Amino acid sequence: MSRKLIRFDWAIKKVLRHKANFGILEGFLSELLRFDVMIESILESEGNKQDEYDKYNRVDILVKSQQDELMLVEVQNDSEVDYFQRMLFGVSKLVTEYIKEGEPYGTIKKIYSINIVYFGLGQGKDYVYEYKGEFVGLHEKDILIPTTLQKQNFKVEKISDIFPKYYILKVNNFNDVAKDTLDEWVYFLKNSEVKDTFKAKGLDKAKEKLRYEILTEEEKKMYDRFQENRRIENSVSFTAKQERNVEIAKKMILAGSKDDFISEMTDLTLEQIEQLRTGKE
């Protein structure tokens, strides 16, 4: 029987940083990246220095693997129009922070940027996106590949293996039908629940370690407060969105737009639009 577990973003802040719980995050990273990940340590990250709003909206964790790779996992709850640019900034910052002055560029660590978002980032129907950077010839259309010496020195097969890898999980796009083990993780990220039939790496540990009832009394208070603040943020965000949609609908009415089109653009019902037309909000 499945049961509700604590949210993954709160677990990142309070539970997954303990060495005894590394297996949960290792399982998630292994399923997403398609190779076994072993965590060496948790490093200081930007998410540990947040303002009052960010505490409930965004959290991240920076992992160093036993292969000396850096993996930045970030959870973002609310919409942010320049989120792609922030992804780029976060990775660029890591590149410069984790190379010592005077070291050769070949010592730059491989970086993975994993972004779990609960809002409509960009336009796309999928729920897991992977950025694959390749150098493609403008004339020959061939893909630039490393030399034999570069392959040997840097342990890579493709030039894209040197550059940062970006992943975006648009959790709300997932239809709750788990067809493989990565889907099982996305299901958990969306629903805070692990079904008994799930076999994905790390989820067995999540089911054991992320139960609300095993939290200390102090942790329960912190989690309850976190949940309440999220509900308040969601309510405020929803109200603000509704108010914006009403203002947009009024302008579209004045511009002569049809009700069906207004409804499609604003998510207001036809009844609500009719009330706006007759001056009854």
Helices and strands as residue ranges (DSSP letters): H 8-14, G 19-21, H 22-33, E 39-43, G 46-48, H 54-57, E 58-65, E 70-76, H 83-97, G 105-107, E 111-117, E 128-131, H 148-154, G 159-161, E 165-170, G 171-173, H 181-191, H 203-209, G 212-214, H 217-254, H 259-266, H 270-277
